[in-house]
Amino acid sequence: MGAVERFWPTRTRPWDGQRAKHLLERAGFGGGRTEVEALVALGPREAVASLLHYQPARWSPPTFLTIDADPAELRALPEKERRERVQLLLREARQAVLGLKAWWLERMVTTTAPLEEKLTLFWHGHFATEAKKVKSGLALYHQLELFRQRGKGSFRELLRGVSRDPAMLLYLDNHLNRKGRPNENYARELMELFTLGIGNYTEADVLETARAFTGWTLQRTGPGRLTNLTYEFKPAQHDEGQKTILGQSGNFGGDEVIDLLLAQPAAAPFMVRKLWRYFVSDRLVPADEPTIEALAARFRDGYQVEPLLEDLLGCERFYAEEHLANRIKSPVELVVGSLRRLQIEPEEALARALVFALDQLGQDLLDPPNVAGWAGGREWINTSTLLQRYNLLSLLLNGGRLGGKRGGRGAAGRLALDLPPFQTAAELLDQILPDWLAAPLPPAQRDLLQDYLATLLSREGREAGYRVALHLVTSTPNYQVN
């Protein structure tokens, strides 16, 4: 088993503000000067530990997710009244999902454990589930809680939890999977997207895996039965016959299939590469391969996520020059990072407007485009989304309609700002640039910006100069990467 080479500071590659900022961006949503300086003082190893060994944030569950309706009572209504009632319930369900999106966005902005939410966002993209199909905010909330509770523990146990998760059972139709009528949707994605990748299984493996998951279904219980869904195993619907999966034969159930999948040579490298693209770079280079292979070998021995992340965030290649300030921010990273830097805790109307803005930027929380999640990387950028990225902070700072027409009354008002200490344009940029950019501006670009701000400050004063400076800095290509 190859060793994972750790990052050790040297005179030419020191543990400095740029590398500490890099860690904060990738393991969270960025940070200001105070947070960067604190990590620099800790040193690289303890800096990683301080972010990774977090105390889970305590949040009360949203109160608006349970929709109180009994399916039996609905069926008993006259047809016209039933249709009207169903339409009202569907509208209520959509509002509950929108509320959950805003609630999660607020949590990402205000959490004291940013890696917890960054990892939850990773698992949400990996085990992609669309609210448009699930239609239950309560089921989606419980799925997010599953990711928080098991997301940095055993990958094996996380897979078992996801395979029983009501939102996933609904989304990939496994609640319809029964003996004699196997539904292959979940079985296929379990292999293709969740564990092995294309080319590491056969169509026969998919069918046999679907048989192993027959009888894994749902029941609706308690108040709000339309939304209160729980996992149920129905033995009468389970196929007890012999199955052959990945070259092994036996009377396998779902948990045994998960064990078979994780025993495959492709499983650990598949997951390590997925995590690498998320935390390090979506453009793998040949120099990364030995580290990825070593990480995969260690991950295969127990499939524990937390030690894998500790190795990944602390390895030499994580801090390689080609991986610094080279990764396009996702819309969530862009929005959440901006709000955290401005120390804005979004109230409900602003959070909902920002949810619509995220959709326009290409990342609709809880509604990824398909079962494969978001492609990420350069796919985040096109002519439409780039302009909206550049305008986002101006709308936040100066007031404007966020999220277009769908933002409705969630338009942002002019935000009050605490001005940093500065008198000159040079001092202003010295305050802003280290906090807001992952890498310094080229000298010529800084000089142009400084000259413009000097004129503006003399004409319009410090507050106007500060707002314009923030808008201009965040409208640079440099702010679009971390």
Protein Blocks (a to p, Z undefined) as FASTA:
>chain_A
ZZdddddddfklccdfklmmmmmmmmmnopafklmmmmmmnommlmmmmmmmcccddddd
dfklpccddfklmmmpcfklmmmmmmmmmmmmmmmmmmmmmmmmmmmmmpcblmlmmmmm
mmmmmmgcdfklnopaklmmmmmmmmmmmmmmcfklmmmmmmmgmklmmmnopmmgcghi
acfklmmmmmmmmmnoghiacfklmmmmmmmmgoiacddehehkllmccddddfklpcfb
dcdeehiacjddfklmmmmmmmpmklmmmmmmmmmmmmmomcdcfklmmmmmmmmmmmmn
ooaaklmmmmmmmgmklmgmklgopaccdfklmmmmmmmmnopacdfklmmmmmmmmmmn
opaghiafblnlpnbljllpcfklmmmmmmmmmmmmnopaehijmnmmmpccdddddddd
dfbfklmmmmmmmmmpcbdcdfklmmmmmmmmmmmmmmnojklmmmmmmmmmmmpfklmp
ZZ
